[in-house]
Amino acid sequence: MTAYNLVDLPYAVDALEPYIDATTMQLHHDRHMGTYVSNLNKIIEDYGYTNLPECIFEFIGGIRFATIDSKDRSRLVFNAGGVANHQLFFSLLDPSAVDSQPEDELAVAINANFGSFEKLQEEFLQAAMGHLGSGWAWLCVDPSGKKIAVKDRLYPTLFVSTTNNHDNPSMIGISEPFGQPILCLDLWEHAYYLKYQNRKREFFDNFWKIVSWKKVAELYDRAKCERF
Ligand code: MN3
């Protein structure tokens, strides 16, 4: 039984050149993400899970409650997170979005939470640079319902965080703080090392150039509507 598929990249492997090179993209998607997909499907097959949610993001949200031997639990979280995080990450990049910026309500919410778009980028970069070892950097909607008022309108609280390995902020009971991701950045060396080697900062800076703020806004709208 194949439970989850390796979702195709939404663009050609060389579409994000020169910011992300084609070889890195191909290895990252086909080999790294591909391996997480097959490892996850192997665990699902071994345990005979049925009635899985179609959406991997729904699956990881409830992953804490999966029936699994304790020796296999971290392997399940690692591989399921690996599938979900890469699917999200690749979908958030768009060659046609070069140098785009947040607009409309998302822009207002970012200003309300961080002071400005530049300050968000600064905080995100600092978190990413400060993270030790493999992991992910995130921009999340706080699902607790805490709001920020700007001119009589309420906006969700947003926060920046990092996680280890492939933990995802939406994994209830596994990742702290709990959050609904609307943007993520892969901090693993495999994401950039072929092109950037030790120049991690340069990769992080270039990441901003290819973020699809339209896609981030879609995720923001969805996360906001689930709670507000
Ligand atoms: Mn990766």
Boltz pocket constraint, residues with backbone or C-beta under 6 A from the ligand:
constraints:
  - pocket:
      binder: B
      contacts: [[A, 28], [A, 32], [A, 86], [A, 186], [A, 188], [A, 190], [A, 191]]
      max_distance: 6.0
